[in-house]
Amino acid sequence: MNWDAVGAIGEVVGAVAVVMTLIYLAIQTRQNTQAVRHASARGVQEDANAWRFRIVESPEVAELFRNGLRDPESLNANDRYRFRMFLDALVFHWQHAVDSGERIPNENITRVLSQPGGTWYWSRAKDVLTPEFVQFVDRLLDE
């Protein structure tokens, strides 16, 4: 066997090794992407559950939320502030979910923000949210 044949065999083996490495990396990248998506979806769901649990575990918070949605101006200054902070947590959760590509039922957003307290909140909250999310929500509310 001459050295040219040995070199050619070495090049073929090297090329096969490179292709196998690329296939392996593609598989690993796909698995990692799926794991990141799953973790993101789980995080969004955990945030939503934590927010809901505040209402479930505290009748006072549930009452504040319902009264704030009905008429935020009827709340005293401290309760109005608490209502806004409570909605901040919800809306920032929605923004995170939308930015992460997670699906939130649009009716959840419109159900809250189309009520008097939601409209009151939304008119004050837009300046701290991303422009893309504000446009997304405004389109929902216009429909």
C-alpha positions as a Python dict, from the first residue, in 0.01 Angstrom:
ca = {
    (1, 'M'): (0, 0, 0),
    (2, 'N'): (139, 339, -91),
    (3, 'W'): (121, 659, 107),
    (4, 'D'): (-133, 816, -128),
    (5, 'A'): (-380, 536, -53),
    (6, 'V'): (-319, 570, 321),
    (7, 'G'): (-377, 949, 294),
    (8, 'A'): (-699, 899, 99),
    (9, 'I'): (-829, 649, 356),
    (10, 'G'): (-737, 895, 633),
    (11, 'E'): (-928, 1174, 458),
    (12, 'V'): (-1237, 953, 420),
    (13, 'V'): (-1221, 848, 786),
    (14, 'G'): (-1176, 1213, 887),
    (15, 'A'): (-1471, 1324, 674),
    (16, 'V'): (-1692, 1051, 822),
    (17, 'A'): (-1585, 1157, 1174),
    (18, 'V'): (-1673, 1520, 1099),
    (19, 'V'): (-2016, 1422, 964),
    (20, 'M'): (-2083, 1202, 1268),
    (21, 'T'): (-1976, 1484, 1500),
    (22, 'L'): (-2208, 1729, 1324),
    (23, 'I'): (-2499, 1483, 1351),
    (24, 'Y'): (-2426, 1435, 1721),
    (25, 'L'): (-2412, 1810, 1780),
    (26, 'A'): (-2739, 1862, 1592),
    (27, 'I'): (-2910, 1601, 1811),
    (28, 'Q'): (-2767, 1756, 2128),
    (29, 'T'): (-2875, 2105, 2018),
    (30, 'R'): (-3228, 1984, 1947),
    (31, 'Q'): (-3250, 1812, 2286),
    (32, 'N'): (-3118, 2122, 2461),
    (33, 'T'): (-3368, 2343, 2279),
    (34, 'Q'): (-3653, 2116, 2384),
    (35, 'A'): (-3532, 2121, 2745),
    (36, 'V'): (-3513, 2501, 2744),
    (37, 'R'): (-3863, 2529, 2596),
    (38, 'H'): (-3998, 2288, 2854),
    (39, 'A'): (-3832, 2480, 3138),
    (40, 'S'): (-3970, 2807, 3005),
    (41, 'A'): (-4322, 2666, 2975),
    (42, 'R'): (-4297, 2521, 3324),
    (43, 'G'): (-4176, 2853, 3464),
    (44, 'V'): (-4466, 3039, 3303),
    (45, 'Q'): (-4712, 2786, 3444),
    (46, 'E'): (-4557, 2805, 3791),
    (47, 'D'): (-4581, 3186, 3784),
    (48, 'A'): (-4947, 3166, 3687),
    (49, 'N'): (-5021, 2913, 3959),
    (50, 'A'): (-4843, 3123, 4223),
    (51, 'W'): (-5051, 3427, 4122),
    (52, 'R'): (-5375, 3225, 4135),
    (53, 'F'): (-5280, 3075, 4468),
    (54, 'R'): (-5263, 3423, 4623),
    (55, 'I'): (-5632, 3464, 4545),
    (56, 'V'): (-5722, 3114, 4658),
    (57, 'E'): (-5542, 3133, 4991),
    (58, 'S'): (-5649, 3486, 5085),
    (59, 'P'): (-6010, 3600, 5081),
    (60, 'E'): (-5880, 3953, 5141),
    (61, 'V'): (-5673, 3944, 4821),
    (62, 'A'): (-5965, 3795, 4628),
    (63, 'E'): (-6191, 4073, 4752),
    (64, 'L'): (-5932, 4339, 4670),
    (65, 'F'): (-5895, 4200, 4318),
    (66, 'R'): (-6271, 4184, 4254),
    (67, 'N'): (-6337, 4530, 4400),
    (68, 'G'): (-6042, 4676, 4213),
    (69, 'L'): (-6165, 4535, 3884),
    (70, 'R'): (-6514, 4677, 3949),
    (71, 'D'): (-6410, 5027, 4058),
    (72, 'P'): (-6050, 5107, 4152),
    (73, 'E'): (-6142, 5462, 4250),
    (74, 'S'): (-6360, 5325, 4532),
    (75, 'L'): (-6050, 5173, 4695),
    (76, 'N'): (-5851, 5368, 4951),
    (77, 'A'): (-5502, 5477, 4843),
    (78, 'N'): (-5326, 5178, 5001),
    (79, 'D'): (-5565, 4924, 4849),
    (80, 'R'): (-5545, 5094, 4509),
    (81, 'Y'): (-5165, 5063, 4529),
    (82, 'R'): (-5192, 4696, 4631),
    (83, 'F'): (-5438, 4637, 4344),
    (84, 'R'): (-5194, 4791, 4097),
    (85, 'M'): (-4904, 4583, 4231),
    (86, 'F'): (-5119, 4271, 4207),
    (87, 'L'): (-5204, 4348, 3845),
    (88, 'D'): (-4838, 4431, 3777),
    (89, 'A'): (-4751, 4075, 3879),
    (90, 'L'): (-5017, 3935, 3646),
    (91, 'V'): (-4934, 4155, 3348),
    (92, 'F'): (-4558, 4104, 3382),
    (93, 'H'): (-4632, 3731, 3389),
    (94, 'W'): (-4830, 3769, 3066),
    (95, 'Q'): (-4552, 3972, 2907),
    (96, 'H'): (-4291, 3714, 3003),
    (97, 'A'): (-4507, 3436, 2863),
    (98, 'V'): (-4569, 3617, 2535),
    (99, 'D'): (-4202, 3714, 2501),
    (100, 'S'): (-4105, 3351, 2567),
    (101, 'G'): (-4338, 3229, 2294),
    (102, 'E'): (-4574, 3064, 2540),
    (103, 'R'): (-4943, 3071, 2469),
    (104, 'I'): (-5180, 3257, 2699),
    (105, 'P'): (-5549, 3243, 2616),
    (106, 'N'): (-5627, 3590, 2481),
    (107, 'E'): (-5958, 3588, 2663),
    (108, 'N'): (-5772, 3585, 2996),
    (109, 'I'): (-5609, 3914, 2905),
    (110, 'T'): (-5921, 4077, 2765),
    (111, 'R'): (-6137, 3950, 3053),
    (112, 'V'): (-5923, 4137, 3305),
    (113, 'L'): (-5820, 4446, 3110),
    (114, 'S'): (-6162, 4522, 2963),
    (115, 'Q'): (-6318, 4566, 3308),
    (116, 'P'): (-6318, 4917, 3460),
    (117, 'G'): (-6027, 4840, 3693),
    (118, 'G'): (-5837, 4670, 3413),
    (119, 'T'): (-5884, 4973, 3188),
    (120, 'W'): (-5774, 5201, 3473),
    (121, 'Y'): (-5465, 4985, 3528),
    (122, 'W'): (-5377, 4946, 3158),
    (123, 'S'): (-5379, 5321, 3099),
    (124, 'R'): (-5115, 5357, 3374),
    (125, 'A'): (-4901, 5049, 3305),
    (126, 'K'): (-4801, 5083, 2942),
    (127, 'D'): (-4488, 5286, 3010),
    (128, 'V'): (-4314, 5002, 3197),
    (129, 'L'): (-4390, 4726, 2945),
    (130, 'T'): (-4223, 4640, 2617),
    (131, 'P'): (-4368, 4819, 2314),
    (132, 'E'): (-4429, 4484, 2142),
    (133, 'F'): (-4637, 4356, 2432),
    (134, 'V'): (-4832, 4683, 2457),
    (135, 'Q'): (-4915, 4661, 2085),
    (136, 'F'): (-5016, 4296, 2125),
    (137, 'V'): (-5254, 4376, 2413),
    (138, 'D'): (-5391, 4690, 2249),
    (139, 'R'): (-5479, 4484, 1940),
    (140, 'L'): (-5660, 4232, 2161),
    (141, 'L'): (-5853, 4506, 2337),
    (142, 'D'): (-5948, 4670, 2007),
    (143, 'E'): (-6100, 4349, 1870),
}
